[in-house]
Amino acid sequence: MKANYTVHPDIRQAETLPAEFYQNEEVFAALKDQVFAKSWQWIGEERLVPTAESVHPFYFLEHYIDEPMLLSRDKEGHLLCLSNVCTHRANILVHHPAKADQLICGYHGRRFGLDGAFKRMPEFKEAENFPRPCDHLHQFPLAKWGPFLFTSINPSFPLALVTDKMEERIGFLPLDQFRFEPAASKEYLVNAHWALYCDNYLEGFHIPFVHQDLNEALDYGSYTTELYDYCNLQIGYASGAEEVFDLPPGHPDEGKNVAAYYYWIYPNLMLNFYPWGLSVNVVRPISKDKTKVAFYTYVYDETKRERGAGALLDKVEREDEFVVEGVHRGLQSSIYKTGRFSPTRELGVHHFHRLLAAALER
C-alpha cells in the first residue's frame, strides 16, 4: 500500500507522523516490504560460523518477516548468506548450527553445496529443463564490518554509507578485540509500537526528565545530533570526571570529553559505543502493539563499565520502556492527532519520520 504521510523538510514547520501511523494495521503490514525488507539487519559476529564447512541458521526479523536464512562458511573460508529453504518443496534445510560439507534436505534428499549451488536430487533423471537457475539456493546480500555481519532481503542502500560514517568517529577502536558477553545480553518485551521505541532513542530531549542517573553523567547542554543519509549520531559529552574515550590525535572530537557515541541505523538498529565497549540494540516488531528489543553486549575494557554514560543500562532501559508504553497508550486517544518537533532537540526523530514517510509513498 501507499500511504501519504507528509513530514515537512523544515523541522521548524514540520509535524510528527500522525497517531494513525502507529494505529493502522495496514500500515504496519506495509512496513514489512517497504521498509524492513529493504533494510540491513544485524546477524551477529563471524564466530557464528567459526570454522570452515560450518553453517548457522537464523530468521530475518523473526516473528515479523520470518525469512529463513543460513550463514555458510565453505572449505575455503568464504562467508555467504543463503536461503534456508529447499528449492524442491520448501522444507527448512538446517535447524541447528553444525559442521557440514554440503546441505542435504531431510525431506527428499536434495543436495546443495555450501555456496548454495544445486548438486543432485534423487528420482529426477526424467525431469526436463532441470536443474534451472531457481533450483540453486538464493543468495542474500551479506555485509561485514569488523567482526560483525549484516544482511538484507533487498537493500535500498549500501551499508558502507553507514559504516564509513561510523569509521570517522570510532575507527580507532579495535572491534576485533571486543568480547561478546551472553550473561550481560538481554531481551525486553515492550508493549508499544516499534517506531515509538526508535522515536524515544533518537532524541536526548527526555534525558533530564526520565533518566536522572544518565543526566548526571552527561552534559545535557552539549548533547549533539548529526544527521546522515540512513543513519544519525548522537554524541554524549561527560559532565565531569566520568569515563570518557581516549581519543587519538587528529580525531574529529580530539580534546572533548566524549562519554558515548550513539549510532542509529535506519530503521531499527542502534550501536552504542562507550569507553568500556559496545551495546547493540535491535528493535524487532512483533505486532503494532508489541516490540522485542534485544541488547547484545560487547566488552573491551571491563574496568570502565561501572561509571559514566554506559553504566546502569538496564535501569535506563526500564525507564525508557515506561515512557514509550505511556506514549503508546496515549496515542489511542481520540483527541491526539499529531505533534510538533523541537527544532533544537528532536532532529533525529524528524529525520526518522521523513525516511518512513518517503518509504511508504513508494
C-alpha positions in Angstrom: 0.0 0.0 0.0 1.0 3.6 -0.4 0.4 6.0 2.5 0.5 9.7 2.1 2.3 11.0 5.2 3.8 14.4 4.7 6.6 15.5 7.1 7.8 19.0 6.2 11.6 19.0 5.4 12.0 22.1 7.6 11.8 20.9 11.2 10.7 24.4 12.3 7.4 23.9 10.4 7.1 20.1 10.5 4.5 18.0 12.3 5.2 14.4 13.5 3.8 11.3 11.9 0.1 11.2 13.0 -1.3 8.8 15.6 -2.9 6.9 12.7 0.6 5.7 11.6 1.0 3.9 14.8 -2.6 2.6 15.0 -3.1 1.3 11.4 -2.7 -2.5 10.8 -2.4 -2.0 7.1 0.5 0.5 7.6 2.2 -1.9 10.0 1.9 -4.7 7.4 3.2 -2.4 4.6 6.3 -1.6 6.6 7.4 -5.2 6.1 8.0 -4.8 2.3 8.5 -1.0 2.1 10.9 -0.5 5.0 12.2 -3.7 6.6 12.8 -5.9 3.6 14.9 -3.1 2.2 16.8 -2.6 5.4 20.1 -4.1 6.8 19.6 -6.3 9.8 22.1 -7.4 12.4 23.1 -11.1 12.3 25.9 -11.1 14.9 29.6 -12.0 14.7 31.7 -14.2 12.4 32.0 -16.5 15.4 28.6 -17.9 14.5 30.4 -19.9 11.8 33.8 -20.2 13.4 35.4 -22.8 11.1 35.4 -23.9 7.5 32.5 -26.0 6.5 30.1 -24.7 9.1 26.6 -23.4 8.9 24.3 -21.3 11.2 20.5 -21.0 10.6 18.5 -17.9 11.6 15.4 -15.9 10.7 15.5 -12.4 9.2 13.3 -10.4 11.7 11.8 -13.4 13.4 8.2 -13.0 14.4 7.6 -10.3 11.8 9.1 -11.1 8.3 10.5 -14.6 9.4 12.6 -15.1 6.3 14.6 -18.3 6.8 18.3 -17.6 6.2 21.6 -19.5 6.6 25.1 -18.3 7.2 27.5 -20.6 5.5 31.4 -20.8 5.5 32.8 -23.1 2.8 36.0 -25.1 2.9 38.0 -22.1 1.6 36.6 -19.9 4.5 34.3 -17.8 2.3 31.2 -16.5 4.0 27.7 -16.5 2.4 24.2 -15.7 3.4 21.8 -18.2 1.7 18.1 -19.1 1.8 17.5 -21.9 4.2 14.6 -23.2 2.1 14.9 -26.2 -0.1 14.1 -25.3 -3.7 12.1 -28.6 -4.1 9.2 -28.4 -1.7 10.3 -25.5 0.6 11.5 -27.6 3.5 13.8 -25.9 6.0 17.3 -27.3 5.3 19.2 -26.6 8.6 17.7 -26.4 12.0 20.8 -26.0 14.2 24.3 -24.7 13.9 26.5 -27.5 12.6 29.6 -28.7 10.8 28.7 -29.6 7.2 30.5 -30.1 3.9 27.2 -29.9 2.0 23.5 -29.2 2.6 21.1 -32.2 2.4 17.3 -31.7 2.6 15.9 -34.1 5.2 12.6 -34.4 3.2 13.6 -35.8 -0.2 17.4 -35.7 -0.2 18.1 -32.7 -2.5 21.7 -31.6 -2.1 23.4 -28.3 -2.3 27.0 -27.0 -2.0 27.8 -24.6 0.8 27.8 -21.9 -1.9 24.1 -22.7 -2.5 24.6 -24.4 -5.9 22.3 -27.4 -6.6 24.3 -30.7 -6.7 21.9 -33.6 -7.2 18.4 -34.9 -6.4 17.1 -38.5 -6.3 14.4 -39.6 -8.8 14.8 -36.5 -11.1 16.6 -38.1 -14.1 13.5 -37.8 -16.2 12.7 -34.2 -15.3 13.1 -31.9 -18.3 14.8 -28.5 -18.2 16.3 -29.4 -14.8 18.1 -28.0 -12.8 17.1 -24.4 -13.6 18.7 -21.3 -12.1 16.0 -21.2 -9.5 16.9 -24.7 -8.2 20.0 -23.2 -6.6 19.6 -21.6 -3.2 19.0 -17.9 -3.3 22.0 -15.8 -2.1 21.2 -12.7 0.1 23.4 -9.7 0.4 26.0 -10.0 3.2 28.0 -7.1 4.6 30.8 -7.3 7.1 32.1 -4.5 9.3 34.9 -5.5 11.7 33.8 -8.9 13.1 30.1 -8.0 12.7 27.7 -9.3 10.0 24.6 -7.8 8.5 22.1 -8.9 5.8 19.1 -7.7 3.8 16.5 -9.1 1.5 16.6 -6.3 -1.0 18.7 -3.3 0.5 17.7 0.2 -0.5 21.2 1.5 0.2 24.8 0.1 0.6 25.7 -0.5 4.3 29.0 1.2 3.6 27.1 4.5 3.6 26.7 4.0 7.3 29.8 2.1 8.3 32.0 4.7 6.6 30.4 7.4 8.8 30.9 5.3 11.9 34.6 4.7 11.0 35.1 8.5 11.1 34.4 8.5 14.8 35.1 5.0 16.2 37.5 3.6 13.6 40.3 3.8 16.2 38.6 1.2 18.4 39.8 -2.5 18.0 36.5 -4.1 17.3 38.0 -7.5 16.8 39.1 -7.4 20.4 35.5 -6.7 21.7 34.3 -9.8 23.6 30.6 -10.9 23.5 29.1 -11.3 26.9 26.0 -13.5 26.8 25.2 -13.0 30.5 25.0 -9.3 30.1 22.9 -9.5 26.9 19.2 -9.3 27.4 15.8 -9.1 25.6 13.0 -6.8 26.6 9.3 -7.1 25.6 7.8 -3.6 25.2 4.1 -3.1 24.9 4.3 -0.4 22.3 4.8 0.2 18.5 8.4 -0.4 17.4 8.7 3.1 15.9 7.9 4.7 19.3 10.9 3.0 20.8 13.1 4.4 18.0 11.4 7.9 18.4 12.5 7.8 22.0 16.0 6.7 21.3 16.5 9.4 18.7 16.4 12.4 21.0 18.2 13.3 24.2 15.4 15.8 25.0 13.8 13.4 27.5 17.1 12.6 29.4 16.7 15.3 32.2 13.1 14.3 32.7 13.4 10.5 32.5 17.0 9.4 33.3 18.3 11.0 36.5 21.5 8.9 36.7 22.3 9.3 33.0 21.6 13.1 33.2 24.1 13.4 36.0 26.8 11.6 33.8 26.1 13.7 30.7 26.4 17.4 29.9 22.9 18.0 28.5 23.7 21.4 27.2 26.5 20.0 24.9 24.5 17.0 23.7 24.5 17.0 19.9 22.9 15.2 16.9 24.5 14.7 13.5 22.3 13.5 10.6 23.4 11.4 7.6 21.6 9.7 4.8 20.4 6.5 6.5 21.8 6.9 10.0 22.4 9.5 12.6 24.8 10.1 15.5 24.1 11.4 19.0 27.2 12.4 21.0 27.0 12.5 24.7 29.7 14.5 26.5 30.7 13.9 30.1 29.5 16.3 32.7 32.5 15.8 35.0 35.1 13.1 35.8 33.0 10.2 34.3 34.6 7.7 32.0 35.4 9.2 28.5 37.1 8.0 25.4 40.8 8.3 25.0 40.7 9.8 21.5 43.7 9.7 19.3 45.4 12.7 17.7 43.5 14.0 14.7 40.2 12.6 15.8 37.2 14.8 14.9 36.4 15.2 18.6 40.0 15.5 19.8 40.2 17.4 23.1 36.5 16.8 24.0 35.2 14.6 26.8 33.1 12.2 24.9 31.2 9.7 27.1 29.2 7.9 24.4 28.6 7.7 20.7 25.0 6.6 19.9 24.6 5.5 16.3 21.2 4.7 14.8 20.9 2.8 11.5 17.6 3.1 9.7 15.2 1.8 10.6 15.7 -0.2 13.8 19.3 -0.7 14.8 21.4 1.1 17.4 25.1 0.7 18.1 26.1 2.5 21.3 29.8 2.9 21.9 31.1 3.5 25.4 34.7 3.6 26.8 34.0 0.1 28.0 32.8 -1.4 24.7 29.6 -1.7 22.7 25.9 -2.2 23.3 24.0 -3.3 20.2 20.2 -2.7 20.4 17.9 -4.4 17.8 14.3 -3.3 17.8 12.1 -6.1 16.3 8.4 -5.6 15.6 6.0 -8.3 16.7 2.7 -6.5 16.3 1.7 -2.9 16.1 1.3 -3.0 19.9 4.3 -5.2 20.8 8.0 -5.0 20.3 11.0 -7.1 21.3 14.3 -5.2 22.0 17.5 -7.2 22.1 20.6 -5.9 23.9 23.9 -7.5 22.8 26.9 -6.6 25.0 30.5 -6.5 23.8 33.1 -5.6 26.3 36.5 -4.1 25.6 37.6 -2.6 28.9 35.8 -4.2 31.9 37.3 -1.7 34.3 35.2 1.1 32.9 31.7 -0.5 33.0 30.5 0.9 36.3 30.9 4.6 35.7 29.7 7.1 33.2 27.0 7.1 30.4 27.5 3.3 29.8 26.6 2.3 33.4 23.2 1.1 34.6 21.9 0.3 31.1 19.2 -2.0 32.4 17.8 0.8 34.6 17.9 3.2 31.7 16.0 0.7 29.5 13.3 0.2 32.1 12.8 4.0 32.3 12.6 4.2 28.6 10.0 1.3 28.5 7.8 3.1 30.9 7.7 6.3 28.9 7.4 4.6 25.5 4.5 2.4 26.7 2.8 5.6 28.1 3.1 7.3 24.7 1.7 4.2 23.0 -1.4 4.3 25.3 -1.7 8.0 24.8 -1.8 7.5 21.0 -5.1 5.6 21.4 -6.7 8.9 22.4 -9.4 10.2 20.1 -8.2 13.7 20.7 -4.5 13.5 19.9 -3.6 13.7 16.2 -0.1 14.9 15.7 2.6 17.0 17.4 5.5 19.3 16.6 9.2 18.8 16.8 11.7 20.7 19.0 14.0 22.3 16.3 17.0 22.0 18.7 16.4 18.6 20.3 14.4 16.4 18.0 16.5 16.4 14.8 16.9 12.7 14.9 13.1 12.0 15.3 12.3 14.4 12.4 14.9 12.6 10.2 13.4 9.2 11.1 9.8 10.3 10.3 10.8 11.8 7.0 12.5 8.5 6.0 9.4 6.5 7.0 7.0 8.8 5.2 9.2 8.7 2.0 9.3 4.8 2.1 5.6 4.5 2.4 5.0 6.7 -0.6 6.8 4.4 -2.9 
